[in-house]
Amino acid sequence: DDQKSTVTGSFIRAAINGSGLSADEATKRIGDRLHIYPSLTLDEDGVEQLSILAGKFPGGVFVIDSLASTASRLGIDENSAEIGGVIQLVRNAIHHTFPTATVLLIHHLAKGGTNNRSTTDAFRGSSAITGAVDNQLLIERPTEKRNGNSVDQDLTDDRMIHVRGRSVGETKIVING
């Protein structure tokens, strides 16, 4: 959502290129199942639109990027406890239509990143966010400041994925590439 649709499209094309599928095969597999809405607002109309899509494409994956930008259009700040209600509204609307649909809400870290904090403490905003979601996935990349540069530089292709959820204690997974 907070990306231009052309940027989102370029991310999808890069993922297709990395998959080894030809563009034709990927297009055939995707069919009419991919919908990009560059200005989604999690108001009544936006949530209804998501619910309709859930009915048309059972078992779908809904990616909302980012939680803060879509909720801010409602006048709700990520630090407000009201944000938990927005998350519940989206989840209930989609799951009412199709209970096994997956909703991914992209959210960002607090300043300072993980800084040896738990997955829950690393996210910025109200604790209502943590309370409203089933699982949290935090993707961390090892970085360091180099040559006096204030910008973090990647150290490796490794990524650490921290998983925490209602039925999962905090788990860490390292992936490469």
Backbone as JSON, one array per atom type, in Angstrom:
{
  "sequence": "DDQKSTVTGSFIRAAINGSGLSADEATKRIGDRLHIYPSLTLDEDGVEQLSILAGKFPGGVFVIDSLASTASRLGIDENSAEIGGVIQLVRNAIHHTFPTATVLLIHHLAKGGTNNRSTTDAFRGSSAITGAVDNQLLIERPTEKRNGNSVDQDLTDDRMIHVRGRSVGETKIVING",
  "N": [[0.81, -1.2, 0.0], [1.89, 1.32, 0.82], [3.71, 1.59, -1.09], [4.3, 2.53, -4.47], [2.21, 1.21, -7.03], [3.7, 0.4, -9.2], [6.19, -0.1, -8.09], [5.62, -2.2, -6.34], [4.85, -4.06, -8.28], [7.36, -4.41, -9.52], [8.73, -5.73, -7.49], [7.32, -8.12, -7.44], [7.85, -9.09, -10.02], [10.61, -9.5, -9.75], [10.6, -11.54, -7.86], [9.38, -13.55, -9.37], [11.31, -13.86, -11.38], [13.38, -14.89, -9.82], [12.31, -17.33, -9.19], [12.64, -19.13, -11.2], [10.7, -19.7, -13.02], [9.23, -19.14, -16.24], [8.15, -15.97, -17.58], [5.7, -16.23, -18.85], [4.74, -18.69, -17.82], [4.55, -18.01, -15.11], [2.65, -15.95, -15.22], [0.47, -17.42, -16.11], [0.07, -19.12, -13.91], [-0.48, -17.27, -11.88], [-2.69, -15.94, -12.89], [-5.81, -14.4, -12.5], [-5.51, -13.82, -9.86], [-3.94, -12.05, -8.49], [-4.03, -8.98, -6.98], [-3.43, -5.59, -6.79], [-3.71, -2.9, -4.74], [-3.09, 0.34, -4.56], [-3.9, 2.32, -2.75], [-5.24, 1.5, -0.35], [-7.54, 1.8, 2.25], [-8.28, 1.08, 5.56], [-11.01, 1.32, 6.16], [-14.63, 1.05, 6.35], [-15.4, 0.57, 3.65], [-12.96, -0.3, 2.46], [-12.41, -2.62, 3.96], [-14.65, -4.12, 3.31], [-14.13, -4.51, 0.61], [-11.88, -6.19, 0.77], [-13.07, -8.39, 2.0], [-14.85, -9.23, 0.0], [-13.02, -9.99, -1.98], [-11.86, -12.15, -0.6], [-13.95, -13.95, -0.69], [-14.1, -14.44, -3.42], [-11.65, -15.59, -3.99], [-10.86, -18.13, -2.49], [-8.88, -19.15, 0.3], [-6.9, -17.35, -0.03], [-4.03, -15.1, 0.17], [-3.58, -12.19, 1.88], [-1.88, -9.26, 1.75], [-1.01, -6.53, 3.55], [0.48, -3.56, 3.3], [1.59, -0.72, 4.42], [0.66, -1.45, 7.82], [0.6, 0.86, 9.41], [0.31, 2.97, 7.52], [-2.16, 2.43, 6.26], [-3.95, 2.48, 8.39], [-3.53, 5.04, 9.36], [-4.86, 6.65, 7.59], [-7.35, 6.57, 8.56], [-7.2, 8.16, 10.67], [-6.09, 7.0, 12.85], [-3.53, 6.37, 15.02], [-0.52, 4.43, 15.13], [0.37, 4.09, 17.69], [-1.83, 4.12, 19.25], [-4.3, 2.43, 21.18], [-6.5, 1.8, 19.7], [-5.7, 0.71, 17.3], [-5.56, -2.01, 17.5], [-8.22, -2.76, 17.29], [-8.7, -2.12, 14.62], [-7.13, -4.05, 13.33], [-8.44, -6.38, 14.19], [-10.94, -5.98, 12.98], [-10.31, -6.18, 10.23], [-9.31, -8.82, 10.13], [-11.58, -10.31, 11.05], [-13.49, -9.71, 9.07], [-12.39, -10.82, 6.72], [-11.94, -13.51, 7.51], [-14.52, -14.26, 8.16], [-15.67, -14.54, 5.7], [-13.91, -16.35, 4.43], [-12.48, -18.69, 6.27], [-9.84, -19.8, 6.27], [-8.13, -18.06, 5.05], [-5.14, -16.13, 4.76], [-3.8, -13.38, 6.42], [-1.45, -10.96, 6.08], [0.13, -8.5, 7.78], [2.16, -5.87, 7.21], [4.52, -4.36, 9.19], [6.62, -2.04, 10.94], [9.84, -1.77, 12.59], [10.68, -0.46, 15.83], [12.67, 2.47, 16.51], [16.11, 1.77, 16.51], [15.89, -0.87, 16.06], [16.04, -4.4, 16.62], [17.92, -4.68, 18.66], [18.76, -6.52, 20.68], [16.32, -7.05, 21.85], [13.15, -8.61, 22.6], [11.01, -10.17, 20.12], [8.43, -9.12, 20.32], [8.88, -6.69, 21.71], [10.39, -5.31, 19.88], [8.81, -4.3, 17.83], [7.25, -1.3, 16.7], [4.89, 0.99, 18.14], [1.58, 0.58, 19.58], [0.94, -1.84, 22.17], [-1.32, -3.14, 21.61], [-1.25, -4.02, 19.03], [0.36, -6.32, 19.06], [-1.3, -7.88, 20.68], [-3.47, -8.28, 19.02], [-2.78, -9.86, 16.88], [-2.13, -13.17, 15.53], [0.37, -14.32, 15.09], [3.79, -13.23, 15.05], [6.29, -12.26, 12.85], [9.57, -11.48, 12.56], [11.93, -10.13, 10.53], [15.31, -10.03, 10.35], [18.35, -8.52, 9.46], [21.81, -9.1, 9.51], [23.86, -6.39, 10.21], [26.27, -3.7, 10.02], [27.94, -0.63, 10.88], [30.08, 0.84, 8.56], [33.33, 2.08, 7.71], [32.99, 4.62, 8.86], [30.56, 5.33, 7.9], [27.2, 6.31, 8.19], [25.19, 4.7, 7.45], [23.76, 1.49, 7.66], [25.44, -1.48, 6.68], [25.01, -4.46, 4.83], [26.08, -7.52, 6.19], [26.11, -10.21, 5.53], [24.46, -12.69, 3.44], [22.7, -13.86, 5.05], [19.64, -14.11, 6.88], [17.87, -13.54, 9.79], [15.07, -14.96, 11.14], [12.65, -14.26, 13.38], [10.2, -15.83, 15.17], [7.13, -15.58, 16.75], [4.26, -16.45, 18.53], [0.76, -17.17, 19.24], [0.58, -19.92, 19.64], [3.17, -20.63, 19.56], [6.29, -20.48, 21.01], [8.93, -18.03, 21.31], [10.92, -18.39, 18.51], [13.85, -18.9, 16.58], [15.04, -18.68, 13.3], [17.49, -19.22, 10.87], [18.11, -18.15, 7.61], [19.61, -18.4, 4.4], [20.38, -16.43, 1.6]],
  "CA": [[0.0, 0.0, 0.0], [2.64, 2.56, 0.83], [4.56, 1.57, -2.28], [3.56, 2.73, -5.71], [1.9, -0.1, -7.61], [4.79, 0.01, -10.09], [7.26, -0.65, -7.25], [5.15, -3.51, -5.93], [4.97, -4.9, -9.48], [8.77, -4.77, -9.74], [9.07, -6.75, -6.48], [6.72, -9.38, -7.88], [8.64, -9.55, -11.18], [11.89, -10.01, -9.24], [10.32, -12.85, -7.23], [9.15, -14.5, -10.47], [12.62, -14.14, -12.0], [14.13, -15.75, -8.92], [11.66, -18.63, -9.03], [13.01, -20.03, -12.3], [9.58, -19.81, -13.96], [9.2, -18.14, -17.31], [7.13, -14.96, -17.33], [4.43, -16.78, -19.32], [4.28, -19.7, -16.86], [4.16, -17.31, -13.88], [1.38, -15.26, -15.5], [-0.56, -18.46, -16.18], [-0.2, -19.59, -12.54], [-1.07, -16.18, -11.1], [-4.03, -15.71, -13.43], [-6.43, -13.17, -12.01], [-5.51, -13.91, -8.39], [-3.11, -11.0, -7.89], [-4.66, -7.66, -7.03], [-2.63, -4.59, -6.08], [-4.46, -1.68, -4.49], [-2.09, 1.25, -4.02], [-4.4, 3.27, -1.76], [-6.2, 0.83, 0.52], [-7.82, 2.36, 3.57], [-8.96, 0.06, 6.34], [-12.32, 1.78, 6.59], [-15.68, 0.09, 6.04], [-15.33, 0.21, 2.22], [-11.75, -1.09, 2.22], [-12.56, -3.93, 4.59], [-15.63, -4.84, 2.5], [-13.42, -4.91, -0.61], [-11.06, -7.35, 1.13], [-13.99, -9.5, 2.26], [-15.34, -9.69, -1.31], [-11.91, -10.73, -2.6], [-11.72, -13.42, 0.11], [-14.99, -14.83, -1.2], [-13.81, -14.8, -4.82], [-10.4, -16.33, -4.08], [-10.72, -18.84, -1.21], [-7.54, -19.56, 0.69], [-5.96, -16.33, -0.49], [-3.11, -14.42, 1.07], [-3.79, -10.76, 1.81], [-0.72, -8.55, 2.28], [-1.29, -5.11, 3.75], [1.77, -2.9, 3.49], [1.86, -1.11, 5.79], [-0.41, -1.26, 8.79], [0.57, 2.26, 9.85], [-0.21, 3.88, 6.49], [-3.58, 2.19, 6.01], [-4.71, 2.91, 9.57], [-3.41, 6.49, 9.54], [-5.89, 7.29, 6.77], [-8.55, 6.6, 9.4], [-6.91, 9.04, 11.8], [-5.67, 6.17, 13.98], [-2.08, 6.29, 15.14], [-0.06, 3.09, 15.51], [0.6, 4.06, 19.14], [-3.13, 4.11, 19.91], [-4.88, 1.09, 21.4], [-7.52, 1.59, 18.67], [-5.15, -0.02, 16.16], [-5.92, -3.41, 17.7], [-9.56, -2.91, 16.75], [-8.6, -2.12, 13.15], [-6.61, -5.37, 12.95], [-9.52, -7.35, 14.41], [-11.96, -5.73, 11.96], [-9.83, -6.77, 8.97], [-9.26, -10.28, 10.3], [-12.93, -10.86, 11.13], [-14.17, -9.57, 7.78], [-11.83, -11.79, 5.78], [-12.17, -14.87, 8.01], [-15.96, -14.54, 8.1], [-15.92, -14.98, 4.33], [-13.13, -17.57, 4.19], [-11.74, -18.84, 7.52], [-8.44, -20.2, 6.17], [-7.33, -17.03, 4.37], [-4.02, -15.61, 5.54], [-3.66, -11.93, 6.37], [-0.12, -10.51, 6.5], [0.22, -7.06, 7.99], [3.56, -5.43, 7.28], [4.72, -3.29, 10.16], [8.04, -1.74, 11.01], [10.46, -1.82, 13.9], [10.95, 0.77, 16.56], [14.04, 2.95, 16.28], [17.07, 0.92, 17.2], [15.7, -2.25, 15.61], [15.85, -5.42, 17.63], [18.78, -4.28, 19.77], [18.69, -7.57, 21.69], [15.0, -7.08, 22.47], [12.3, -9.69, 22.11], [10.25, -9.85, 18.92], [7.32, -8.25, 20.72], [9.37, -5.37, 22.09], [11.06, -4.66, 18.75], [7.84, -3.62, 16.98], [6.86, 0.01, 17.19], [3.45, 1.19, 18.27], [0.84, 0.1, 20.74], [0.98, -3.28, 22.45], [-2.56, -3.69, 21.06], [-0.89, -4.7, 17.79], [0.78, -7.66, 19.47], [-2.45, -8.6, 21.21], [-4.49, -8.52, 17.99], [-2.3, -10.77, 15.83], [-1.87, -14.54, 15.96], [1.81, -14.58, 15.03], [4.67, -12.16, 14.63], [7.53, -12.67, 12.19], [10.48, -10.36, 12.45], [13.06, -10.49, 9.67], [16.45, -9.21, 10.74], [19.55, -8.75, 8.65], [23.02, -8.68, 10.21], [24.46, -5.2, 9.62], [27.18, -2.92, 10.86], [28.37, 0.63, 10.28], [31.42, 0.63, 8.0], [34.08, 3.22, 7.21], [32.41, 5.85, 9.36], [29.3, 5.57, 7.23], [26.08, 6.21, 9.13], [24.22, 3.76, 6.9], [24.1, 0.09, 7.93], [25.85, -2.26, 5.52], [24.77, -5.89, 5.01], [27.28, -8.3, 6.47], [26.01, -11.51, 4.87], [23.16, -12.95, 2.83], [21.87, -14.49, 6.07], [18.55, -13.37, 7.51], [17.36, -14.19, 10.99], [13.62, -14.81, 11.25], [12.17, -14.5, 14.73], [8.78, -16.18, 15.12], [6.49, -15.62, 18.06], [2.83, -16.49, 18.3], [-0.13, -17.68, 20.28], [0.87, -21.33, 19.91], [4.61, -20.85, 19.33], [7.18, -19.63, 21.79], [9.86, -17.34, 20.41], [11.79, -19.3, 17.79], [14.7, -18.19, 15.63], [15.42, -19.46, 12.13], [18.43, -18.51, 9.99], [18.06, -18.57, 6.21], [20.66, -17.77, 3.6], [20.08, -16.23, 0.18]],
  "C": [[0.85, 1.26, 0.0], [3.71, 2.59, -0.25], [3.7, 1.94, -3.47], [3.31, 1.35, -6.31], [2.99, -0.55, -8.57], [5.95, -0.6, -9.31], [6.87, -2.05, -6.79], [5.25, -4.49, -7.08], [6.41, -5.32, -9.74], [9.23, -5.8, -8.73], [8.54, -8.11, -6.92], [7.48, -9.94, -9.07], [9.98, -10.13, -10.73], [11.7, -11.37, -8.59], [10.09, -13.91, -8.3], [10.46, -14.87, -11.12], [13.45, -15.07, -11.13], [13.56, -17.14, -8.77], [12.08, -19.63, -10.1], [11.87, -20.25, -13.29], [9.74, -18.79, -15.08], [8.09, -17.15, -16.98], [5.75, -15.49, -17.75], [3.87, -17.79, -18.33], [3.81, -19.03, -15.57], [2.82, -16.6, -14.08], [0.23, -16.25, -15.53], [-0.94, -18.93, -14.77], [-0.9, -18.51, -11.7], [-2.49, -15.91, -11.57], [-4.59, -14.39, -12.96], [-6.47, -13.13, -10.49], [-4.69, -12.83, -7.71], [-3.79, -9.66, -8.09], [-3.81, -6.7, -6.2], [-3.47, -3.32, -5.97], [-3.54, -0.66, -3.83], [-2.61, 2.22, -2.96], [-5.49, 2.66, -0.87], [-6.32, 1.58, 1.83], [-8.63, 1.33, 4.33], [-10.23, 0.62, 6.98], [-13.35, 0.74, 6.18], [-15.62, -0.37, 4.58], [-14.12, -0.66, 1.91], [-11.85, -2.49, 2.77], [-13.57, -4.76, 3.8], [-14.99, -5.34, 1.2], [-12.56, -6.15, -0.36], [-11.94, -8.58, 1.36], [-14.52, -10.08, 0.94], [-14.24, -10.49, -2.02], [-11.71, -12.09, -1.93], [-12.75, -14.42, -0.38], [-14.72, -15.3, -2.62], [-12.59, -15.71, -4.93], [-10.13, -17.03, -2.75], [-9.28, -19.26, -0.95], [-6.48, -18.55, 0.31], [-5.04, -15.81, 0.61], [-3.29, -12.93, 0.84], [-2.61, -10.07, 2.49], [-1.06, -7.07, 2.36], [0.0, -4.43, 4.16], [1.57, -1.4, 3.38], [0.67, -0.82, 6.68], [-0.53, 0.22, 9.16], [-0.04, 3.18, 8.8], [-1.69, 3.67, 6.24], [-4.44, 2.65, 7.19], [-4.64, 4.43, 9.75], [-4.42, 7.25, 8.7], [-7.23, 7.35, 7.5], [-8.39, 7.58, 10.56], [-6.49, 8.26, 13.04], [-4.16, 6.01, 13.93], [-1.68, 4.89, 15.59], [0.21, 2.97, 17.0], [-0.7, 4.0, 19.94], [-3.62, 2.67, 20.09], [-5.95, 0.78, 20.36], [-7.0, 0.75, 17.5], [-5.45, -1.51, 16.29], [-7.31, -3.71, 17.14], [-9.58, -2.93, 15.23], [-8.13, -3.49, 12.67], [-7.71, -6.42, 13.09], [-10.62, -7.22, 13.36], [-11.56, -6.38, 10.63], [-9.85, -8.28, 9.06], [-10.66, -10.89, 10.29], [-13.65, -10.8, 9.79], [-13.68, -10.61, 6.78], [-12.15, -13.21, 6.23], [-13.64, -15.24, 8.06], [-16.31, -15.09, 6.72], [-15.19, -16.28, 4.03], [-12.16, -17.78, 5.35], [-10.26, -19.2, 7.39], [-7.58, -19.2, 5.39], [-6.24, -16.55, 5.32], [-3.93, -14.11, 5.34], [-2.27, -11.59, 6.91], [-0.14, -9.0, 6.6], [1.69, -6.7, 8.12], [3.62, -4.25, 8.24], [6.22, -3.11, 10.35], [8.53, -1.72, 12.46], [10.56, -0.45, 14.54], [12.37, 1.22, 16.23], [14.99, 2.1, 17.1], [16.9, -0.54, 16.85], [15.49, -3.21, 16.76], [16.7, -5.15, 18.86], [18.71, -5.22, 20.96], [17.37, -7.57, 22.47], [14.22, -8.26, 21.92], [11.56, -9.22, 20.86], [9.13, -8.88, 19.25], [7.78, -6.84, 21.0], [10.0, -4.61, 20.93], [10.09, -3.9, 17.86], [7.48, -2.27, 17.56], [5.34, 0.07, 17.32], [2.88, 0.55, 19.52], [1.0, -1.41, 20.93], [-0.31, -3.94, 21.97], [-2.3, -4.41, 19.75], [-0.52, -6.14, 18.09], [-0.4, -8.49, 19.95], [-3.46, -9.0, 20.14], [-4.06, -9.53, 16.93], [-2.06, -12.16, 16.4], [-0.38, -14.82, 16.05], [2.55, -13.33, 14.6], [5.91, -12.79, 14.0], [8.38, -11.43, 12.05], [11.67, -10.82, 11.62], [14.18, -9.5, 9.95], [17.63, -9.54, 9.84], [20.78, -8.27, 9.44], [23.66, -7.49, 9.48], [25.47, -4.6, 10.58], [27.47, -1.61, 10.13], [29.8, 0.42, 9.79], [32.01, 1.95, 7.53], [33.48, 4.56, 7.64], [31.09, 6.22, 8.72], [28.16, 5.41, 8.23], [25.03, 5.21, 8.66], [24.69, 2.34, 7.19], [24.45, -0.61, 6.62], [25.55, -3.73, 5.82], [26.1, -6.59, 5.26], [27.28, -9.6, 5.69], [24.68, -11.59, 4.13], [22.22, -13.6, 3.83], [20.77, -13.54, 6.53], [18.08, -14.2, 8.69], [15.87, -13.92, 11.04], [13.23, -15.21, 12.67], [10.67, -14.75, 14.61], [8.26, -16.22, 16.55], [4.99, -15.6, 17.82], [2.06, -17.08, 19.45], [0.19, -19.13, 20.64], [2.34, -21.67, 19.74], [5.38, -19.92, 20.24], [8.16, -18.96, 20.82], [10.86, -18.33, 19.85], [12.6, -18.49, 16.81], [15.13, -19.16, 14.53], [16.39, -18.64, 11.31], [18.26, -19.06, 8.58], [19.16, -17.83, 5.48], [20.17, -17.64, 2.17], [18.79, -15.65, -0.11]]
}
